[in-house]
Amino acid sequence: MLDFSFNATALKDLFHSTLAPYLEKETSAEKGDGRQTLPVLLEAMDQAIDVMARVDADSAVKAQMSAESLGLLEEKDISQIGQYALDLLEGMVALVQQQTGEQPRELLRLSIPISLWVARHGGRLSQIDMVVNSLAGLANEIVEPHLLEELTGIIREVIDAVDDDIRRDVEQTNMMRPWRVLNLNYGIVATRSHRPELIEQAYDALIKNLPNDARQFFREGMQQMDVIGYPDEVREVVQRYNDMWGTEQPLH
């Protein structure tokens, strides 16, 4: 089971255990030169997680009372809290990468629970590079259809929470832009889940969010049906969308 539900204690423990090897290697000179260091960022992350936990606690209370009597945190407040936590994580990743020369995959993956916290509290995501890369890496590791089904839902939650500036998709010349990668992976993971209703939802989202990529995606999907040997119910969905969208010439 893919459990990315928010738990403050567990998330703090994950940050501390993931960073532990790198904290030991950080030199005394680095700690004393006035720059942001891993211990400073980690302490700030602990505080950010405490704020997120208080929001969770408030939400639990508000579920039992009227919004008028308590007042609700606005979308922008949730978004700002999440963005602050993601900024801290990005700083940690940059410092570890300077230290090791490699991207810390397990640290980057902690962007998933933070991003889902934002999504599940009605906030908007304006920074999606880390979570998109982490979800793509997770998809490459999973083969069980029931876990792919869960991952499909997680990707959909992230897509639904992405802010309007990213959704406008103005940098279409960048084939590796996170918005494009996120939506293509949504379609791929849904197909691999073998759940026709999830596939249809993902394909409809792909047509809406990446109209210029839909035709090629469905054409390539039909080619994969024979290569991989998908079940008939999956083939039927892919064939239907290919018939509707994949038979015309690409737009160039």
C-alpha positions in Angstrom: 0.0 0.0 0.0 1.2 3.5 -0.9 0.6 5.5 2.2 1.5 9.2 1.9 -1.0 10.4 4.5 0.3 13.2 6.6 1.8 12.2 10.0 3.9 14.9 11.6 6.0 12.5 13.8 6.6 10.0 11.0 7.5 12.8 8.5 10.0 14.4 10.9 11.6 11.0 11.5 11.9 10.5 7.8 13.7 13.8 7.3 16.0 13.2 10.2 16.9 9.6 9.2 17.3 10.6 5.5 19.6 13.5 6.3 21.6 11.8 9.0 24.4 10.5 6.7 24.8 14.0 5.2 24.7 15.9 8.5 27.8 13.9 9.6 29.7 14.9 6.5 29.0 18.6 6.7 32.2 20.3 7.6 32.7 22.7 10.5 33.7 25.4 8.0 30.4 25.1 6.2 28.5 25.3 9.5 30.3 28.5 10.5 30.4 30.6 7.4 26.9 32.1 7.8 25.3 30.1 5.0 22.2 28.0 5.3 23.2 24.6 6.5 21.5 21.2 6.7 20.9 21.5 10.5 19.4 25.0 10.1 17.1 23.8 7.3 16.2 20.7 9.2 15.2 22.7 12.2 13.1 25.0 10.0 11.5 21.9 8.4 10.5 20.6 11.9 8.8 23.9 12.6 7.0 23.8 9.2 5.8 20.3 9.9 4.5 21.5 13.3 2.5 24.2 11.5 1.1 21.6 9.1 0.1 19.4 12.0 -1.7 22.3 13.7 -3.6 22.9 10.4 -4.6 19.2 10.5 -5.7 19.5 14.1 -7.8 22.6 13.3 -9.3 20.8 10.3 -10.4 17.9 12.6 -12.1 20.4 14.9 -13.7 22.3 12.1 -15.2 19.2 10.7 -17.4 19.1 13.9 -18.3 22.8 13.8 -19.6 25.4 11.4 -17.2 27.4 9.2 -18.9 30.6 10.3 -18.1 29.9 14.0 -14.4 29.2 13.4 -13.3 30.6 10.1 -11.3 28.6 7.6 -7.8 28.9 6.4 -7.8 30.4 3.0 -6.4 28.5 0.0 -3.5 31.0 -0.2 -2.5 30.2 3.4 -2.3 26.5 2.7 -0.4 27.1 -0.5 2.1 29.4 1.3 2.7 26.8 4.1 3.3 24.1 1.5 5.5 26.3 -0.6 7.7 27.2 2.4 8.2 23.5 3.2 9.0 22.7 -0.4 11.5 25.6 -0.5 13.2 24.1 2.5 13.3 20.7 0.9 14.8 22.2 -2.3 17.5 23.8 -0.2 18.3 20.5 1.5 18.5 18.8 -1.9 20.8 21.4 -3.2 23.2 21.1 -0.2 23.3 17.3 -0.4 23.9 17.4 -4.1 26.8 19.8 -3.6 28.2 17.3 -1.0 27.7 14.1 -3.1 27.4 15.2 -6.7 24.2 13.2 -7.0 20.5 13.8 -6.5 19.3 12.3 -3.2 16.3 10.3 -4.4 15.0 9.4 -0.9 15.1 13.0 0.1 13.4 14.2 -3.0 10.7 11.7 -2.5 9.6 13.5 0.7 8.1 16.1 -1.7 5.2 13.7 -2.3 3.7 13.8 1.2 4.2 17.6 1.4 2.5 18.1 -2.0 -0.3 15.8 -1.1 -0.8 17.7 2.2 -1.3 20.9 0.1 -3.6 19.2 -2.3 -5.8 17.6 0.4 -6.2 20.9 2.2 -7.3 22.7 -0.9 -4.1 24.6 -1.6 -2.3 25.1 -4.9 1.1 23.8 -6.0 3.3 26.3 -7.8 6.5 24.2 -7.5 6.1 20.7 -9.0 9.6 19.7 -10.3 10.5 17.6 -7.3 7.2 15.8 -6.9 6.9 15.1 -10.6 10.4 13.5 -10.7 9.7 11.5 -7.5 6.4 10.2 -8.9 8.0 9.2 -12.1 10.7 7.4 -10.2 8.1 5.6 -8.1 6.2 4.6 -11.2 9.3 3.0 -12.6 9.7 0.8 -9.5 6.1 -0.4 -9.2 4.8 -3.4 -11.3 1.8 -4.5 -9.3 -1.5 -3.3 -10.8 -3.1 -2.6 -7.5 -0.2 -0.3 -6.4 -0.3 1.4 -9.9 -4.0 2.0 -9.3 -3.1 3.8 -6.0 -0.4 5.7 -7.7 -2.8 6.8 -10.4 -5.0 8.4 -7.7 -2.0 10.1 -6.1 -0.9 11.6 -9.5 -4.5 12.8 -10.1 -4.5 14.6 -6.7 -1.3 16.4 -7.6 -2.6 17.4 -11.1 -5.8 18.7 -9.6 -3.8 20.9 -7.2 -1.4 22.5 -9.7 -1.9 26.2 -9.9 -3.2 28.1 -13.0 0.2 29.5 -14.1 1.5 26.0 -14.7 -1.7 24.8 -16.2 -1.5 27.5 -18.9 1.5 25.5 -20.2 3.1 28.4 -22.1 6.6 26.8 -22.5 5.5 24.1 -24.9 8.9 24.0 -26.6 10.3 22.4 -23.5 9.5 18.7 -23.9 10.6 17.9 -20.3 8.6 20.5 -18.6 7.1 19.1 -15.4 3.5 19.7 -16.4 3.9 17.6 -19.5 5.8 14.8 -17.8 3.2 14.7 -15.0 0.3 14.3 -17.4 2.0 11.8 -19.6 3.0 9.7 -16.6 -0.6 9.9 -15.4 -1.8 8.3 -18.7 1.0 5.7 -18.6 0.5 4.7 -15.0 -3.3 4.5 -15.4 -2.8 2.2 -18.4 -0.5 0.0 -16.5 -3.1 -0.3 -13.7 -5.4 -2.2 -16.0 -8.5 -0.3 -14.7 -10.6 0.9 -17.6 -12.3 3.7 -15.6 -9.0 5.1 -14.4 -7.6 4.9 -17.9 -10.5 6.9 -19.3 -10.1 9.6 -16.6 -6.4 9.9 -17.3 -6.9 10.0 -21.1 -9.6 12.7 -20.7 -7.3 14.7 -18.6 -4.5 14.3 -21.1 -6.7 15.5 -24.0 -7.6 18.6 -21.9 -4.2 19.3 -20.4 -1.9 18.3 -23.3 -4.0 18.5 -26.5 -0.9 18.6 -28.8 0.5 15.4 -27.3 -2.7 13.3 -27.2 -2.5 11.9 -30.7 1.0 10.6 -30.5 0.3 9.3 -27.0 -2.6 7.2 -28.2 -0.8 6.0 -31.3 2.2 4.8 -29.2 -0.3 3.3 -26.7 -1.7 1.1 -29.4 1.8 -0.1 -30.3 2.4 -1.1 -26.7 -0.8 -3.2 -26.6 0.9 -5.9 -28.7 4.4 -5.5 -27.4 3.4 -5.9 -23.7 0.2 -7.9 -24.1 -2.4 -5.9 -22.2 -5.8 -7.4 -21.3 -8.6 -7.0 -23.7 -10.5 -4.5 -21.6 -7.5 -2.2 -21.6 -6.9 -2.7 -25.3 -10.6 -1.7 -26.0 -10.1 1.7 -24.2 -6.8 2.5 -25.9 -8.3 1.5 -29.3 -11.3 3.7 -28.7 -9.2 6.8 -27.8 -6.8 6.1 -30.7 -9.7 5.9 -33.1 -11.0 9.3 -31.9 -7.7 11.1 -31.4 -4.8 9.2 -32.7 -5.5 8.7 -36.4 -4.9 12.2 -37.7 -1.5 13.5 -38.6 0.6 15.1 -35.9 0.3 18.9 -35.5 3.6 20.6 -36.3 
